[in-house]
């Protein structure tokens, strides 16, 4: 029996929720040096809370993905495109997990009290070390660039399939 041509509603929820939360975290995290200290701390508290929310959603999403296979790609899609699609998909998963874990590590070594939404303390996991903290923050920002690159490839491919190919690949992830 052939698989569905659409992702499940829960898979769509995970996809779009993670997309929105990552977009929010990228857009709301400006250069904090320009902020008054209290506002910078509040901004980081929300940033870390959203990051933990992304982690929870990604764990659930990965579990769902492993137990509910994605719809088949179109039969006429060249093999290199199929491989690229899988590479980008799993690359995004890996990069998102790396980004969150680096964020948690940065919070753990932060030279200030770090918590997610002001509720979940994160700085208890390691002794404060500004040097290690700065290195991890740089890695966190580098992974952000990787995510943005993979996201760009993902969006361009979705646009190609929607506009040029009209093969239903984009529709498979849209709830309407």
C-alpha positions in Angstrom: 0.0 0.0 0.0 1.5 3.4 -0.9 2.3 5.9 1.8 0.4 9.1 2.2 1.2 12.1 0.0 0.9 14.4 3.1 2.6 14.6 6.4 0.4 13.9 9.5 -1.1 16.9 11.2 1.2 16.4 14.2 4.2 16.4 11.9 3.0 19.6 10.4 2.5 21.1 13.9 6.1 20.2 14.9 7.5 21.6 11.6 5.7 24.9 11.8 6.0 25.4 15.6 9.8 24.8 15.5 10.1 27.1 12.4 8.2 29.9 14.2 10.2 29.5 17.5 13.5 29.4 15.7 12.5 32.5 13.7 11.4 34.3 16.8 14.7 33.5 18.7 16.8 34.6 15.7 14.9 37.9 15.3 14.5 38.8 19.0 18.1 38.2 19.8 19.8 41.5 18.8 23.2 42.7 20.1 22.5 42.8 23.8 25.4 45.1 24.5 23.2 47.9 23.4 20.5 47.0 25.9 20.2 48.2 29.5 21.3 45.2 31.7 17.9 44.4 33.1 16.3 44.3 29.6 19.2 42.2 28.2 18.7 39.7 31.1 15.0 39.5 30.4 15.6 39.1 26.7 18.1 36.2 27.4 15.7 34.6 29.8 13.0 34.4 27.1 15.6 33.4 24.5 16.7 30.5 26.7 13.1 29.5 27.4 12.2 29.4 23.7 15.4 27.4 23.1 14.3 24.8 25.7 10.8 24.7 24.1 12.5 24.0 20.7 14.4 21.2 22.3 11.3 19.6 23.7 9.5 19.9 20.3 12.5 18.6 18.4 12.7 15.5 20.6 9.0 14.9 20.1 9.4 15.6 16.4 12.3 13.2 16.0 10.4 10.5 17.8 7.3 11.1 15.6 9.5 11.2 12.4 11.1 7.9 13.3 7.7 6.2 14.0 5.8 7.9 11.1 7.8 8.0 7.9 7.6 11.0 5.6 5.6 10.8 2.4 7.5 9.5 -0.6 9.2 12.0 -2.8 7.9 12.2 -6.4 9.0 9.3 -8.6 10.4 11.6 -11.2 12.6 13.5 -8.8 16.3 12.9 -9.7 18.3 10.9 -7.3 20.6 13.8 -6.5 17.6 15.9 -5.5 16.3 13.1 -3.3 19.7 12.8 -1.6 20.0 16.6 -1.2 16.5 16.7 0.3 17.4 14.1 2.9 20.8 15.7 3.6 19.1 19.1 4.2 16.3 17.6 6.3 18.6 15.6 8.6 21.2 18.5 8.6 18.5 20.8 9.9 17.7 18.3 12.6 21.3 17.9 13.6 22.0 21.7 13.5 18.9 22.5 15.5 19.9 20.0 18.2 23.5 21.3 18.2 22.2 24.9 18.5 20.1 24.1 21.5 22.8 22.1 23.3 25.3 24.8 22.6 22.9 27.3 24.0 22.4 25.2 27.1 26.2 24.9 27.5 26.6 28.7 27.0 24.1 29.3 29.8 25.8 26.7 32.0 29.2 28.5 31.8 27.6 32.1 31.7 29.2 34.6 34.1 25.6 35.4 35.3 22.6 33.5 36.5 20.9 32.0 33.5 17.4 30.5 33.4 14.8 29.6 30.9 11.7 31.8 31.3 13.0 32.7 34.8 11.8 29.2 35.9 14.3 26.6 34.8 17.8 27.4 36.1 20.6 26.6 33.7 23.7 28.0 35.3 24.0 25.3 38.0 25.3 22.8 35.5 28.9 24.2 35.3 31.1 26.7 37.1 30.9 30.2 35.6 33.7 30.6 33.1 33.6 33.7 30.8 36.2 32.4 28.4 34.5 29.0 27.8 31.1 30.9 27.7 32.4 33.2 24.9 33.8 30.2 22.9 30.5 28.4 23.1 28.5 31.5 22.2 30.7 31.8 19.0 30.0 28.2 18.2 26.2 28.8 18.8 26.3 31.7 16.4 28.2 29.6 13.8 25.6 26.9 14.0 23.0 29.6 13.5 24.6 30.5 10.2 24.5 26.8 9.2 20.8 26.6 10.1 20.1 29.7 8.0 22.0 28.3 5.0 20.1 25.0 5.2 16.8 26.8 5.7 17.5 28.9 2.6 18.2 25.7 0.6 15.0 24.2 2.1 12.8 27.2 1.2 14.3 27.5 -2.3 13.6 23.8 -3.0 10.1 24.1 -1.7 9.5 27.1 -3.9 11.0 25.2 -6.9 8.6 22.3 -6.3 5.6 24.6 -5.8 6.2 26.9 -8.7 8.3 25.1 -11.3 7.4 21.4 -10.7 3.9 21.7 -9.2 4.4 18.2 -7.9 2.8 18.6 -4.4 6.0 18.4 -2.4 5.2 21.8 -0.7 1.6 20.9 -0.2 2.6 17.8 1.7 3.7 20.0 4.6 0.9 22.6 4.4 -2.2 22.2 6.6 -4.6 23.6 3.9 
